[in-house]
Structure formats: C-alpha cells, structure tokens
Amino acid sequence: MEKLRILYFHQHFSTPAGKTGTRSYEMAKTALKKGHEVLMVCGSFDASFTGLEGEFDRGLRRGFVDGIEVMEFHMPYSNSQSFFDRTLIFLKFSFSATMVALKEKYDLVFCTSTPLTIALPGIFSKWIRGKPFVFEVRDLWPELPKAMKVITNPLVLGLMSALEFVAYRSADACIALAPGIAEGIQKRLSKKGAVHLVPNGCDLNLFDSSIVEGWRPKELEGKEFIAIFTGAHGVANGLDSVLDAALELQRRSRMDITFAFVGQGKLKPILMERAMKDGLGNCIFLDPIPKEKLARLMVEVDLGLMILANFPAFYRGTSPNKFFDYIASGLPVFNNYPGWLADLISENDCGFVVEPDNPIAFADELERAVDNKASLESKGDNANVLARRAFKRDLLANDWVDFVESTYMASQ
C-alpha cells in the first residue's frame, strides 16, 4: 500500500490528556504506524487538549503532536453554550475547514461527526478536487435532535436532512459507530456495501485496572459503594433518572450507595440544584477529569452507569465512549435503555439492564447488585473479557485503517 496523506477533520479532537474521547487520536496514531501521514484539523473544545500550546496566529496554530500534524482553529466551543452560539461555531469551523480542504495537499479526506456540518469540507473536496471522501457518522442527524425536540424548526430540520443525504451520497464510503447508524445510512444510500461498522473501542493501555494506581478525590473518600457516570450532562443523557433512583434509595435508607457524576454540560447546574433541593446526600458532582486521571478513578469505583434518555433513536444508534471505558476498567455496567448495548450486557453477563423511566426497578436492581458482591465481581471480570475479546482499540483502529486504505484503492 502506498503512503497516504490523510486530511482528517474532527472539530473536537483531543489527546489522552484531555477530558473527552480520544478515538481520532488513536486512529491517527495507527495510521502513522502503517506508514501514512495525518493532518488533523480541529477547533478548540473546553474538554479537549490538542497538545498544541503555542500562541494562535490570526486564529490558527499548527504543529506536530505525537507524530500527528495538528491544525487548530481558535474557535472555543462548550456544551454549556446556547444552541445559537454552538451552531455559529459549527458553521464557522466548517467554512474554515472547507478552505483547508481546497488548499492543502493530501490524498484522501476523512470527516468525523458530530456536528453534521463537519461533512462540508469532505463534500466540497469530493466535488471540486475529486478527492476520495470517507465520512464517519457518530450520531444520526437530524433524527436524534428531532426525537429529543432539541430542534423543532421544520426549515432547519429540512436543511439538516438534505445535508445528511448529500454527505452520504457524496462520500466514497461511510463508517458507522453503531449498528443502528449503519442501518440508517444504508437506508439513504442506493449503493450497497459502502457502510462499514467500526464501533468505539477500549483503550486497554490506559484503562487496565491491573496496572493502574488508584486515585480517589476527597469528595469520595470513605464511600462504601460508588456508581459512576462519566460524560456530558445534557438532555440526551437523561440523568434525572439517576436522581429519581437516588431519591428512592434514600427513602429506603440505603445511604451506603453513592452516585458520582463526572463531567460537564448544560443541565449540570439544574441537576445539582435538584439534588440540593431534594437533599440527595448520595449524589456527588465532580468536574471533568482528564482521561489519564479518570482511569485511576475507575479503579476506586464499583459500577459504571450507562444512562441515556428514553428515545428509541438511541437504542441502536449510539456508541458511547463511557461504556467502553467502563468495560476496559473491568467495571460491571448498569444500563437503563434497550438496544444493542443492553443486548451485549445481557449476552456477556457483564452488568445489569433495567427498563427506562422506572426508578423503583432501578433502585431494586442496584440494591441486588450491591448485596451480591460475588456476582458483581464476576460481572466485572466478564466486562473486561468482553473488552479484550471484541473491542480492543488497536484491533478496531487497524480495521479502520484497512477500510480507509481499501476505499482509497477502490477510488483510483
């Protein structure tokens, strides 16, 4: 295979020193190991750390991070910003990214969502320069925001649907992160075989509990049993369901069970206010933690919470980083919605699955988990076995590179 220069667009790119997912970092590193070059184009995200620390020059800085060439635009983004502000940053980034796609030298363009506007540089690269374009889809848009009623304007939804359609049709191939995403893409494509499933994976070098030294923040010192949630605190996450269960457990005097929420998001202040109003002493909210330190915290907790709001679009259409971090750490997973992850948990006996929107069932199952330590330990062992057997990051990253290479060869 000839050496490729891959132009990789990910607006929220981060190295492991950041507080968000590192999929793109791992994929790029694997491409380098196979002899390719990667130019990563990204923006500034409050949960990420690109590795570039020099000053911005006219809104841009550029350099090499662990062998990856990184181009970072100074376009600060946060999940706590208003919908309008976030949309404006998405559009500004897609415009700047498109200019890069039209000027830089490269062999193949790769775009990974979200947001959906990240597809624009790939589309224009394909249309104007004839470059092979691979589009990686992390969420189905506009299906998810429509289902959550985050976006209700018919015109905006129509424009997003049109962009989705054009992106899928313009791409030489698509990569999906979940089975439902692959099915959704294929429904909008006339060509078959252009969609490849590469789910999120387990960073076993980072989250290997057998070699990681434990760390516990002072807020969690002395806690008997800790169920942890890591990630965004937004509408999609449905964290009120955890507070409902926490209230039910408090009514039962089960104060030996503590819920730890690690992360940030638009709804975090509202959740904290509710916890204070309801006197939920069993709920502790922590700031985002860098991945490298989060791995040490995972050693000190007992259960990973895989929580989402009850929208059918989520059932087969998500591939959350937190799930794979949990199982890599050998944590049993507590899941509150049906779908492909719930099936994985049941089939591999690596956690617990409860129906959505039922705090009584949530509390009942959690009590059973806490009161049966032998079963809990067995499920944690099974989680780690699943991580190593099916979701090792290096295996998935090699699969990703192989697919990108084959897409390029097929386009020649």
C-alpha positions in Angstrom: 0.0 0.0 0.0 1.4 3.4 -1.0 1.9 6.1 1.6 -1.2 8.3 2.0 -1.6 11.8 3.3 -4.9 11.8 5.1 -6.7 15.1 5.8 -8.7 14.3 8.9 -11.4 16.7 10.2 -12.6 16.3 13.8 -13.8 19.5 15.4 -13.5 18.1 18.9 -10.1 16.3 18.6 -8.3 15.5 21.8 -5.2 13.6 23.0 -5.5 11.4 26.2 -4.5 14.5 28.3 -8.0 15.9 27.5 -11.3 15.2 29.2 -13.2 13.7 26.2 -13.0 10.8 23.8 -9.7 10.0 22.1 -10.9 7.9 19.2 -9.5 10.2 16.5 -6.1 10.3 18.3 -5.9 6.5 18.4 -7.0 6.1 14.7 -4.5 8.7 13.6 -1.7 7.1 15.6 -2.4 3.7 14.0 -2.4 5.3 10.5 1.1 6.7 11.3 2.3 3.2 12.4 1.2 1.9 9.0 3.3 4.5 7.3 0.8 7.2 6.4 0.7 10.9 7.3 -2.2 12.6 9.1 -3.1 16.3 9.1 -5.7 16.7 11.9 -7.9 19.8 11.6 -9.8 20.7 14.7 -11.3 23.6 16.8 -10.9 24.5 20.5 -13.1 22.4 22.8 -13.2 23.1 26.5 -13.0 19.4 27.3 -10.2 18.6 24.9 -6.4 19.0 24.8 -4.9 19.1 21.3 -1.3 19.1 22.5 -0.6 22.4 20.8 0.4 25.1 23.4 1.9 27.9 21.3 0.1 31.2 20.6 -2.6 31.4 17.9 -1.6 33.5 14.9 -4.6 35.0 13.2 -6.9 32.4 14.8 -4.7 29.4 14.0 -1.9 27.4 15.3 -0.2 24.4 13.8 2.4 21.8 14.8 3.1 18.1 15.5 1.7 16.2 18.4 3.0 12.6 18.8 3.7 12.5 15.1 0.3 13.8 14.1 0.3 17.2 12.3 -2.4 19.2 14.0 -4.1 22.4 12.8 -6.2 24.0 15.5 -8.6 26.9 14.8 -9.3 29.2 17.8 -13.0 28.7 17.9 -13.8 28.0 21.5 -16.7 25.5 22.0 -18.5 24.3 25.1 -21.6 22.1 25.6 -22.9 24.7 28.0 -23.1 27.3 25.3 -26.5 28.3 23.8 -27.8 26.4 20.7 -27.3 29.6 18.6 -23.7 30.0 19.7 -22.8 26.4 19.1 -24.5 26.5 15.7 -22.5 29.6 14.8 -19.2 27.9 15.8 -20.1 24.8 13.8 -20.7 26.9 10.7 -17.6 29.0 11.2 -15.5 25.9 11.6 -16.9 24.1 8.6 -16.2 27.2 6.4 -12.6 27.3 7.6 -12.2 23.6 7.3 -13.5 23.8 3.7 -10.9 26.4 2.9 -8.2 23.9 4.2 -9.7 21.1 2.1 -9.5 23.3 -1.1 -5.9 24.4 -0.5 -3.9 21.6 1.3 -2.1 18.7 -0.4 -3.5 15.3 0.5 -4.7 12.0 -0.9 -7.9 11.3 1.0 -10.2 13.4 3.2 -11.8 11.9 6.3 -14.5 13.7 8.3 -16.0 12.5 11.6 -19.1 13.9 13.1 -20.5 15.5 15.3 -21.5 18.1 14.1 -23.1 17.2 10.8 -21.6 20.3 9.3 -18.2 18.6 9.5 -19.2 16.8 6.3 -19.0 20.1 4.3 -15.2 20.1 3.7 -15.4 16.5 2.6 -18.3 17.2 0.2 -16.5 20.2 -1.4 -13.2 18.2 -1.6 -15.0 15.5 -3.5 -17.0 17.8 -5.8 -14.2 20.3 -6.6 -10.9 18.4 -6.3 -12.2 14.8 -6.9 -10.5 13.5 -3.7 -11.7 10.3 -2.1 -14.0 11.1 0.8 -14.8 8.9 3.9 -17.5 10.1 6.2 -17.6 8.7 9.8 -21.0 9.0 11.4 -21.2 9.1 15.3 -24.9 10.0 15.5 -27.8 10.0 13.1 -28.7 13.7 12.3 -31.3 15.1 12.2 -33.1 12.0 13.7 -31.7 12.4 17.2 -32.2 16.2 17.7 -35.7 15.8 16.2 -36.6 13.0 18.6 -35.3 14.9 21.6 -37.1 18.1 20.3 -33.8 20.0 20.6 -34.5 21.2 17.1 -38.1 21.7 16.1 -37.9 24.3 13.2 -39.1 22.5 10.1 -36.7 24.5 7.9 -33.7 23.7 10.0 -34.6 20.0 10.1 -35.1 20.0 6.3 -31.7 21.6 5.7 -30.1 19.1 8.0 -31.8 16.2 6.3 -30.7 17.5 2.9 -27.1 17.9 4.2 -27.2 14.3 5.6 -28.4 13.0 2.3 -25.8 14.9 0.3 -23.0 13.8 2.7 -23.9 10.1 2.4 -24.2 10.2 -1.4 -21.0 12.3 -1.9 -18.8 10.0 0.3 -17.0 7.1 -1.3 -17.7 5.2 1.9 -19.2 5.7 5.3 -18.1 4.4 8.7 -20.7 3.9 11.4 -20.1 3.6 15.1 -23.2 1.6 15.9 -25.4 -1.0 14.1 -28.4 1.4 14.0 -26.3 4.1 12.5 -25.1 1.7 9.8 -28.7 0.8 9.1 -29.8 4.4 9.0 -27.1 5.3 6.5 -27.8 2.3 4.3 -31.5 3.3 4.0 -30.5 6.6 2.4 -28.0 5.1 0.0 -28.7 3.4 -3.3 -25.3 1.7 -3.4 -24.7 -1.3 -1.2 -21.6 -2.3 0.7 -20.5 1.3 1.2 -21.0 1.3 5.0 -18.6 -0.3 7.5 -19.1 -0.7 11.2 -16.3 0.3 13.5 -17.6 1.0 17.0 -15.9 2.9 19.7 -13.3 0.8 21.5 -11.4 0.1 24.7 -8.2 1.9 25.5 -6.7 -1.1 27.4 -3.3 0.6 27.7 -5.0 3.4 29.6 -7.8 1.7 31.5 -6.1 -1.5 32.5 -7.1 -1.8 36.2 -4.4 -4.4 36.9 -1.6 -1.9 36.3 -3.3 1.5 37.1 -2.7 3.1 40.5 -6.0 4.0 42.1 -7.0 7.6 42.9 -10.0 8.9 44.8 -10.9 12.6 45.1 -11.6 13.8 48.7 -15.4 14.0 47.9 -15.5 10.2 47.5 -13.3 9.3 50.5 -14.9 6.9 52.8 -17.8 6.0 50.4 -18.7 2.3 50.6 -20.2 1.7 47.1 -19.7 4.1 44.2 -21.7 4.0 41.0 -20.1 6.4 38.5 -21.4 8.3 35.5 -18.8 9.9 33.2 -19.6 12.3 30.3 -21.9 15.1 29.2 -24.8 16.2 31.5 -27.2 17.1 28.8 -30.8 16.4 27.5 -29.6 13.2 25.8 -28.2 11.7 29.0 -31.4 11.7 31.0 -29.6 11.9 34.3 -32.8 12.8 36.1 -33.5 9.1 36.1 -30.4 8.6 38.3 -31.6 11.3 40.7 -35.0 9.6 40.8 -33.4 6.3 41.8 -31.1 8.1 44.3 -34.2 9.6 46.0 -35.8 6.2 46.1 -32.7 4.6 47.7 -32.6 7.4 50.2 -36.2 6.7 51.2 -35.0 3.1 51.8 -32.1 4.3 53.9 -29.6 2.9 51.5 -27.0 5.6 52.1 -24.2 3.1 51.5 -24.7 3.6 47.8 -23.2 6.8 46.3 -23.7 8.2 42.8 -20.7 10.1 41.3 -21.3 12.3 38.3 -18.1 13.3 36.4 -18.4 15.7 33.6 -19.9 18.9 32.4 -23.0 20.0 30.4 -25.8 22.4 30.0 -28.0 20.6 32.5 -25.4 20.1 35.2 -26.4 23.2 37.3 -30.0 22.2 37.1 -29.2 18.6 38.2 -27.1 19.9 41.1 -29.8 22.3 42.1 -32.4 19.5 42.2 -30.0 17.2 44.2 -29.6 20.0 46.8 -33.4 20.7 46.9 -34.2 17.0 47.4 -31.4 16.6 50.0 -29.7 13.9 48.0 -26.6 13.4 50.0 -25.9 10.3 48.0 -25.2 12.3 44.8 -21.8 13.9 44.3 -20.9 16.1 41.3 -17.3 16.4 40.1 -15.7 18.5 37.4 -14.4 16.8 34.2 -11.3 14.7 34.8 -8.5 14.1 32.2 -8.7 10.6 30.7 -5.4 9.6 32.2 -6.6 10.5 35.7 -10.1 9.1 35.1 -8.6 5.7 34.5 -7.2 5.9 38.1 -10.6 6.8 39.5 -12.2 3.9 37.7 -10.1 1.5 39.9 -11.7 3.0 43.0 -15.4 2.7 42.0 -17.7 -0.3 41.8 -20.2 0.2 38.9 -20.4 2.2 35.7 -23.7 3.9 34.8 -24.7 3.7 31.1 -27.6 6.2 31.2 -29.5 7.8 28.3 -32.8 9.5 27.9 -35.6 7.1 26.7 -35.6 7.9 23.0 -35.9 4.9 20.6 -33.4 6.6 18.3 -30.8 5.8 20.9 -31.5 2.1 21.2 -29.2 1.0 18.3 -27.8 4.4 17.3 -25.2 5.3 19.9 -21.7 4.1 20.7 -20.8 5.9 23.9 -17.2 6.2 25.0 -18.1 5.7 28.6 -19.4 2.2 28.0 -16.1 1.1 26.6 -14.1 2.9 29.3 -16.2 1.0 31.9 -15.6 -2.5 30.5 -11.9 -1.8 29.8 -11.6 -1.0 33.5 -13.4 -4.2 34.5 -16.5 -2.4 35.8 -19.9 -4.0 35.6 -22.2 -1.8 33.6 -25.7 -0.6 34.8 -27.8 0.2 31.7 -31.2 1.8 31.6 -32.4 1.6 28.0 -32.9 -1.3 25.5 -30.8 -1.8 22.3 -27.5 -3.2 21.2 -25.5 -2.3 24.3 -28.2 -3.8 26.5 -28.0 -7.0 24.5 -24.2 -7.1 24.8 -24.5 -6.7 28.6 -27.1 -9.5 28.9 -25.4 -11.9 26.4 -22.0 -11.5 28.2 -23.3 -11.2 31.7 -21.3 -8.1 32.4 -23.8 -5.9 34.1 -27.4 -5.0 34.7 -30.2 -3.9 32.4 -33.4 -2.2 33.7 -36.3 -0.7 31.8 -36.3 3.1 31.2 -38.2 5.6 33.4 -38.7 3.2 36.3 -36.9 4.4 39.5 -38.3 1.5 41.6 -36.8 -1.1 39.2 -33.6 1.0 39.1 -33.3 1.0 42.9 -34.3 -2.7 43.2 -31.6 -3.9 40.8 -29.0 -1.6 42.3 -29.7 -3.0 45.7 -29.4 -6.5 44.4 -26.0 -5.6 42.8 -24.6 -4.1 46.0 -25.8 -7.0 48.2 -24.3 -9.7 45.9 -20.6 -8.9 45.8 -19.6 -12.2 44.3 -21.9 -11.7 41.3 -20.8 -8.1 41.0 -17.1 -9.2 40.8 -17.9 -11.9 38.3 -19.7 -9.4 36.0 -16.8 -7.1 36.2 -14.4 -9.9 35.1 -16.8 -10.6 32.2 -16.8 -7.0 31.2 -13.0 -7.0 30.9 -13.1 -10.2 29.0 -15.6 -8.6 26.5 -13.3 -5.6 26.2 -10.3 -7.7 25.3 -12.1 -10.1 23.0 -14.2 -7.7 20.9 -13.3 -4.1 21.5 -9.6 -3.7 21.8 -8.8 -0.3 20.4 -5.7 -1.4 18.4 -7.7 -4.1 16.6 -10.5 -1.7 15.7 -8.0 1.0 14.7 -6.3 -1.4 12.3 -9.7 -2.3 10.9 -10.4 1.4 10.4 -7.1 2.0 8.6 -7.6 -1.1 6.4 -11.0 0.3 5.4 -9.7 3.7 4.6 -6.9 2.2 2.5 -9.3 0.0 0.6 -11.6 3.0 -0.1 -8.7 4.9 -1.5 -7.6 2.0 -3.7 -11.2 1.5 -5.0 -11.4 5.2 -6.0 -8.3 5.0 -8.2 
